[in-house]
Amino acid sequence: MPANQSRFLRRLLRVPRGCSVRFYVLYRLGQLVGLHRDVPWPIHWTSTVNHPRRVRLGRETFPGDSPHCYINGLNGIEVGDGCNLAPGVGLISANHDPRDNARWIEAPPIRLGRHCWIGMNAVILPGVQLGDHTTVGAGAVVTKSFPEGHCVIAGNPARLIRRLDDERPTQPAP
């Protein structure tokens, strides 16, 4: 499709920045048939979002646009600008009360800083705060906060693997 037709289509459909036209059209078609009608941002049809009104998003961030994500915003979730969530990510802001399964435990919201990258099948639990430019390894279970950011965390439970402060992108050898 020529560039000017693509721009026209993006404006006509009001496609958010950072979202592909194809994905947005599929998202809207899903809403027409009843999938994710209450979710105000584009989401993959296999993903699940509970309490989407308690999720605040930064610019160019679409949690749930990857397949099989689970987002529970009961205690609140704040996602910074430009965050990426891989397939199968779980953002779980509330746990059940062990004494009464019909209730949940109050906790602070999950807070993801700007430009975080959450790897495939990672799980972030209630009250966790991740600073800017934090990378979470695939399959990690994040049980505690890493508010300083600029780091790579991985494992179960997640721990600091390395800091990104002094690292600079390297140029490939000619």
C-alpha positions as CSV (number, residue, x, y, z in Angstrom):
1,M,0.0,0.0,0.0
2,P,1.4,3.4,-0.9
3,A,2.5,5.6,2.0
4,N,-0.1,8.3,1.4
5,Q,-2.9,5.7,1.4
6,S,-1.6,4.2,4.6
7,R,-1.6,7.7,6.3
8,F,-5.1,8.3,5.1
9,L,-6.3,5.0,6.5
10,R,-4.6,5.6,9.8
11,R,-6.3,9.0,10.1
12,L,-9.7,7.7,9.0
13,L,-9.7,4.8,11.5
14,R,-7.9,6.9,14.2
15,V,-5.2,4.2,14.7
16,P,-3.1,5.1,17.8
17,R,0.6,5.8,17.3
18,G,2.7,2.7,17.6
19,C,-0.1,0.4,16.6
20,S,-0.4,-1.3,13.2
21,V,-3.5,-0.7,11.0
22,R,-4.0,-4.5,10.6
23,F,-4.0,-5.1,14.4
24,Y,-6.2,-2.2,15.1
25,V,-8.8,-3.3,12.5
26,L,-8.9,-6.8,14.0
27,Y,-9.2,-5.3,17.5
28,R,-12.2,-3.2,16.4
29,L,-13.8,-6.2,14.6
30,G,-13.5,-8.2,17.8
31,Q,-15.2,-5.4,19.7
32,L,-18.1,-5.6,17.2
33,V,-18.7,-9.3,18.0
34,G,-18.3,-8.7,21.8
35,L,-14.6,-9.4,22.5
36,H,-13.1,-7.0,25.0
37,R,-15.7,-4.3,24.6
38,D,-14.8,-2.7,28.0
39,V,-11.1,-2.4,27.2
40,P,-10.4,1.1,25.8
41,W,-7.1,0.2,24.1
42,P,-6.2,-2.3,21.4
43,I,-5.8,-5.9,22.7
44,H,-5.1,-9.3,21.2
45,W,-8.2,-11.5,21.1
46,T,-6.5,-14.2,23.2
47,S,-5.5,-11.8,26.0
48,T,-7.5,-11.1,29.1
49,V,-7.9,-7.8,30.9
50,N,-9.8,-7.6,34.2
51,H,-10.7,-4.1,35.6
52,P,-9.3,-2.2,32.6
53,R,-10.5,1.2,34.0
54,R,-7.9,0.8,36.7
55,V,-5.0,0.5,34.2
56,R,-3.2,3.8,33.2
57,L,-1.1,3.7,30.1
58,G,1.7,5.8,28.8
59,R,2.1,6.8,25.2
60,E,2.7,4.1,22.5
61,T,2.0,1.4,25.1
62,F,-0.6,-1.3,24.5
63,P,-0.4,-4.0,27.1
64,G,-2.2,-7.1,25.9
65,D,-1.5,-6.6,22.2
66,S,0.6,-9.7,22.3
67,P,-1.2,-13.0,22.5
68,H,-2.2,-14.7,25.8
69,C,-1.4,-11.8,28.2
70,Y,-3.3,-11.7,31.5
71,I,-3.7,-8.2,33.1
72,N,-5.5,-7.9,36.4
73,G,-5.9,-4.2,37.3
74,L,-7.9,-4.6,40.5
75,N,-5.4,-2.7,42.7
76,G,-4.3,-0.6,39.8
77,I,-1.5,-0.8,37.1
78,E,0.5,2.2,35.8
79,V,2.5,1.5,32.6
80,G,5.0,4.1,31.4
81,D,5.7,5.3,27.8
82,G,6.9,2.9,25.2
83,C,6.7,-0.4,27.3
84,N,6.7,-3.7,25.5
85,L,5.0,-6.9,26.8
86,A,5.8,-10.2,25.1
87,P,3.3,-13.0,24.7
88,G,2.0,-14.7,27.9
89,V,2.9,-11.9,30.3
90,G,0.9,-11.7,33.5
91,L,0.4,-8.4,35.4
92,I,-1.4,-9.4,38.6
93,S,-2.1,-6.5,40.9
94,A,-4.3,-8.4,43.4
95,N,-4.2,-11.7,45.2
96,H,-7.0,-13.5,47.0
97,D,-7.3,-13.2,50.7
98,P,-6.2,-16.6,52.1
99,R,-8.9,-16.5,54.8
100,D,-11.7,-15.6,52.4
101,N,-11.4,-16.5,48.7
102,A,-14.2,-14.1,47.7
103,R,-12.1,-11.1,48.8
104,W,-8.8,-9.7,47.6
105,I,-5.9,-8.2,49.5
106,E,-5.4,-4.5,49.1
107,A,-1.9,-3.7,47.7
108,P,-0.2,-0.8,46.0
109,P,-0.5,-0.7,42.2
110,I,2.0,-2.2,39.9
111,R,4.2,0.6,38.4
112,L,6.2,0.0,35.2
113,G,8.6,2.8,34.2
114,R,9.2,4.1,30.7
115,H,10.7,1.8,28.1
116,C,10.4,-1.4,30.1
117,W,10.6,-4.7,28.3
118,I,8.8,-7.6,29.9
119,G,9.9,-11.0,28.4
120,M,7.7,-13.9,27.4
121,N,5.7,-15.6,30.2
122,A,7.0,-13.3,32.9
123,V,4.7,-12.6,35.9
124,I,4.7,-9.3,37.8
125,L,3.0,-9.5,41.2
126,P,1.1,-6.9,43.3
127,G,2.9,-3.8,44.5
128,V,6.0,-4.2,42.3
129,Q,7.7,-1.1,40.9
130,L,10.1,-1.3,38.0
131,G,12.2,1.8,37.1
132,D,12.8,3.1,33.6
133,H,14.6,0.9,31.0
134,T,14.1,-2.3,33.0
135,T,14.3,-5.6,31.1
136,V,12.5,-8.6,32.6
137,G,13.8,-12.0,31.4
138,A,11.4,-14.6,30.0
139,G,9.7,-16.7,32.6
140,A,10.7,-14.4,35.5
141,V,8.5,-14.1,38.5
142,V,8.9,-10.5,39.8
143,T,8.0,-10.5,43.5
144,K,9.9,-7.3,44.6
145,S,10.6,-3.9,43.2
146,F,13.5,-2.6,41.2
147,P,12.8,1.1,41.3
148,E,16.3,2.3,40.2
149,G,15.7,0.9,36.7
150,H,18.4,0.6,33.9
151,C,18.8,-3.1,34.7
152,V,18.1,-6.7,33.6
153,I,16.3,-8.9,36.0
154,A,15.4,-12.6,35.6
155,G,14.7,-15.8,37.5
156,N,12.2,-17.1,40.0
157,P,12.0,-15.1,42.1
158,A,13.5,-12.3,39.9
159,R,16.9,-11.0,40.8
160,L,19.3,-8.5,39.4
161,I,21.4,-9.9,36.5
162,R,23.2,-6.8,35.4
163,R,23.1,-3.0,35.4
164,L,22.7,-1.1,32.1
165,D,24.2,2.2,33.3
166,D,27.6,1.9,31.8
167,E,26.7,-0.1,28.8
168,R,26.5,1.7,25.5
169,P,25.3,0.2,22.2
170,T,28.3,-1.2,20.3
171,Q,28.9,-0.7,16.6
172,P,29.4,-3.8,14.6
173,A,32.9,-4.4,13.3
174,P,33.3,-3.3,9.7
